[in-house]
């Protein structure tokens, strides 16, 4: 039952673009259907309590209202603030009654690495899903191939070289090729439960909002974009300060690449996949998570 809950949550995260129009609103019926099924399965598997399930359901309803319900600007703004606060509380595991399964318990992947623990964070995946659903109408439309090409090239290789090269230069990691037996769990959890939530918040909500606000204050489009990327990258680095100042600095540099990918493509999935590529190469080729 637990596995099915996560599989259906993954399907919800992968299908926000499948929409049907009802009157003047578009509804992501596949994503919502899979989300409701995932929540029901999680409750049956005792991953979430009844109270937690209600709170998560209300968060989903708020996300759908923000993308479909016309309302005064102040009310919409208040809704976004509430959604972000709820998503943060959910992603940081502050909601009561949620039991995330432990997949890897303090395993040392190489002799010189600090122990690594991996949880399948249903709550963080749910937070990312709600933000993704609310943000989807703001995605860049048009030729997707052109969006992806601009977003990935040359941003992806430059981001990989800058972030991982800085991590090696600072002595946080070293070359350590490996492929642990839980690699599939790592990939699924990292791309769907971690990268989606972080990129939806930092790029889709914060960077986009700050860029638009700066543009309204008289900054040129280019200046507003780069200033937003820089400021949000500082914030992203501070959010990773638990790993130390050097680790936070690497995270901030990587964030510049994620923000650049999002700005050039206008698509959240490009930022998510750029973020995931850095994490996957770190996992497979370098000390993970870092040297002792």
C-alpha positions in Angstrom: 0.0 0.0 0.0 2.9 2.4 0.8 4.5 1.8 -2.5 1.2 2.4 -4.4 0.8 5.7 -2.4 4.2 6.9 -3.7 3.6 5.7 -7.2 0.3 7.5 -7.5 1.9 10.7 -6.0 4.6 10.4 -8.6 1.9 10.1 -11.4 0.2 13.2 -10.0 3.5 15.1 -10.1 4.1 14.0 -13.7 0.7 14.9 -15.1 -0.1 18.6 -14.3 -0.3 19.5 -18.0 -3.2 17.1 -18.7 -6.1 19.5 -18.4 -9.8 19.8 -19.2 -11.7 23.0 -19.5 -14.8 23.6 -17.4 -16.5 26.8 -18.3 -13.8 29.5 -17.9 -11.3 27.3 -15.9 -8.9 24.6 -16.8 -8.6 21.7 -14.3 -5.7 19.2 -14.2 -8.0 16.2 -13.9 -5.3 13.5 -14.1 -3.0 15.1 -11.5 -5.9 15.8 -9.1 -7.2 12.3 -9.5 -3.9 10.7 -8.8 -3.3 13.1 -5.9 -6.6 12.1 -4.3 -5.8 8.4 -4.8 -2.3 8.9 -3.4 -3.7 10.6 -0.3 -6.3 7.8 0.3 -3.6 5.1 -0.1 -1.3 7.0 2.2 -4.0 7.2 4.9 -4.8 3.4 4.4 -1.0 2.7 4.8 -0.8 4.8 8.0 1.6 7.2 6.4 -0.8 10.1 7.2 -3.3 10.5 10.0 -6.9 11.6 9.3 -6.1 15.1 10.6 -3.0 15.3 8.4 -5.0 14.1 5.4 -7.5 16.8 5.9 -4.8 19.5 6.1 -3.2 18.1 2.9 -6.5 18.1 1.2 -7.2 21.7 2.1 -3.8 22.6 0.7 -4.6 21.0 -2.6 -8.0 22.8 -2.7 -6.3 26.1 -2.1 -3.8 25.4 -4.9 -6.6 24.6 -7.3 -8.6 27.7 -6.3 -5.5 29.9 -7.0 -5.3 28.6 -10.6 -9.0 28.5 -11.4 -10.9 31.0 -9.2 -11.1 34.6 -10.2 -10.9 36.9 -7.1 -9.8 40.4 -6.0 -6.0 40.9 -6.2 -5.7 41.2 -2.4 -7.5 37.9 -1.9 -5.4 36.1 -4.4 -2.3 37.5 -2.9 -3.4 36.4 0.6 -4.1 32.9 -0.9 -0.6 32.7 -2.3 1.0 33.7 1.0 -1.1 31.0 2.8 -0.2 28.4 0.2 3.5 29.1 0.5 3.3 29.0 4.3 1.4 25.7 4.2 3.9 24.3 1.7 6.8 25.3 3.8 5.3 23.8 6.9 4.6 20.6 5.0 8.0 20.3 3.3 9.8 21.0 6.6 7.8 18.1 8.3 6.0 20.4 10.7 2.5 19.0 10.1 1.5 16.5 12.7 0.5 13.0 11.8 2.8 12.2 8.9 5.2 9.3 9.0 7.7 9.3 6.2 9.3 5.8 5.5 13.0 5.4 6.2 14.7 4.0 3.1 18.5 4.3 4.0 19.6 4.5 7.6 23.0 6.2 8.1 24.8 4.3 5.4 28.4 5.2 4.6 28.6 5.2 0.8 32.4 5.5 0.6 35.0 5.1 3.5 35.7 8.9 3.6 32.0 10.1 3.5 29.7 11.1 6.2 26.7 8.7 6.8 23.8 9.2 4.5 20.1 8.8 5.5 17.2 8.8 3.0 13.5 9.2 3.7 10.7 9.0 1.2 9.1 12.3 2.2 5.5 12.1 1.2 4.8 15.5 2.8 7.5 17.3 0.8 6.3 15.7 -2.4 2.8 16.8 -1.6 4.0 20.4 -1.0 5.7 20.4 -4.3 2.6 19.1 -6.1 0.4 21.8 -4.6 2.8 24.5 -5.7 3.2 23.0 -9.1 -0.5 22.8 -9.7 -1.0 26.5 -8.7 2.0 27.6 -10.8 1.3 25.6 -14.0 -0.8 28.3 -15.7 2.2 30.7 -15.5 4.4 28.4 -17.5 5.9 29.7 -20.8 3.7 28.6 -23.7 4.7 28.0 -27.3 7.3 25.8 -28.8 8.4 23.5 -26.0 11.5 22.3 -27.9 12.7 25.8 -28.2 12.0 26.4 -24.5 14.0 23.3 -23.5 16.9 24.0 -25.8 17.3 27.5 -24.4 16.9 26.3 -20.8 19.4 23.4 -21.0 22.1 24.8 -23.3 24.5 26.1 -22.3 23.1 26.4 -18.8 23.2 22.8 -17.8 26.9 22.0 -18.4 28.0 25.4 -17.0 25.9 24.8 -13.9 27.4 21.3 -13.4 31.0 22.4 -13.9 30.6 25.5 -11.7 28.8 23.8 -8.8 30.6 20.5 -8.7 33.9 22.1 -9.5 33.5 24.5 -6.6 32.6 21.7 -4.3 35.8 19.8 -5.2 37.8 23.0 -5.0 36.5 23.7 -1.5 37.4 20.2 -0.4 33.8 19.2 0.3 33.9 16.2 -2.1 36.4 14.3 -4.2 36.1 11.9 -7.1 34.4 8.7 -5.9 32.5 6.8 -8.6 29.9 4.4 -7.2 26.4 3.1 -7.8 24.7 2.0 -4.5 22.0 -0.6 -4.6 19.3 1.9 -3.6 20.0 4.1 -6.7 16.5 3.8 -8.0 15.0 5.0 -4.7 17.4 7.9 -4.7 16.5 9.0 -8.2 12.7 8.8 -7.5 12.9 10.6 -4.2 15.4 13.3 -5.3 13.7 14.3 -8.6 10.1 14.0 -7.5 10.0 14.7 -3.8 13.0 17.1 -3.4 13.8 18.9 -6.6 10.1 19.6 -7.6 9.3 21.1 -4.2 12.5 23.3 -4.0 12.3 24.6 -7.6 8.6 25.3 -7.4 9.2 27.4 -4.3 12.4 29.1 -5.1 12.0 29.5 -8.8 8.3 29.4 -9.6 7.1 31.4 -6.6 10.0 33.5 -5.2 12.2 34.2 -8.2 9.2 34.9 -10.5 7.5 37.2 -8.0 10.6 39.1 -7.2 11.5 39.6 -10.9 8.0 40.9 -11.6 8.1 43.2 -8.6 11.5 44.6 -9.6 10.3 45.2 -13.1 7.4 47.2 -11.8 9.8 49.3 -9.8 11.6 50.5 -12.9 14.3 47.9 -13.5 14.8 46.7 -17.0 13.7 43.2 -17.8 17.3 41.9 -17.9 18.3 43.6 -14.7 15.2 42.5 -12.8 15.8 38.9 -14.0 19.4 38.7 -12.9 18.9 40.6 -9.6 16.0 38.2 -8.8 18.2 35.2 -9.6 21.1 36.5 -7.4 18.9 37.3 -4.4 17.0 34.1 -4.5 20.2 32.2 -4.9 21.5 33.8 -1.7 18.3 32.7 0.0 18.7 29.2 -1.4 22.2 29.0 -0.1 21.1 30.1 3.4 18.4 27.4 3.3 21.3 24.8 3.0 23.4 26.3 5.8 23.0 23.2 7.9 25.8 21.7 5.8 28.1 24.6 6.7 29.1 27.8 5.0 31.1 26.2 2.2 28.1 23.9 1.4 25.8 26.8 1.4 28.1 28.7 -1.0 28.0 25.7 -3.4 24.2 25.6 -3.2 24.0 29.3 -3.9 26.2 28.9 -7.0 24.2 25.9 -8.2 21.0 28.0 -7.6 22.2 30.6 -10.0 22.3 27.9 -12.7 18.8 26.7 -11.7 17.4 30.2 -11.8 19.1 30.9 -15.1 17.6 27.7 -16.6 14.2 28.8 -15.4 14.5 32.3 -16.7 15.7 31.3 -20.2 13.1 28.6 -20.6 10.1 29.9 -18.6 9.5 26.2 -17.6 9.7 24.8 -14.1 10.6 21.3 -15.4 13.8 22.7 -16.9 14.9 24.0 -13.5 13.9 20.8 -11.8 15.9 18.6 -14.3 18.9 20.9 -14.1 18.8 20.7 -10.3 18.4 16.9 -10.5 21.3 16.5 -13.0 23.7 18.2 -10.5 22.4 16.0 -7.7 22.7 12.8 -9.7 26.2 13.5 -10.9 27.2 14.4 -7.3 25.6 11.1 -6.1 27.2 8.9 -8.8 30.6 10.4 -9.3 31.7 12.3 -6.2 31.7 11.8 -2.4 28.1 11.7 -1.2 26.9 13.6 0.6 30.3 15.1 1.5 33.7 14.2 3.0 34.0 13.7 6.8 
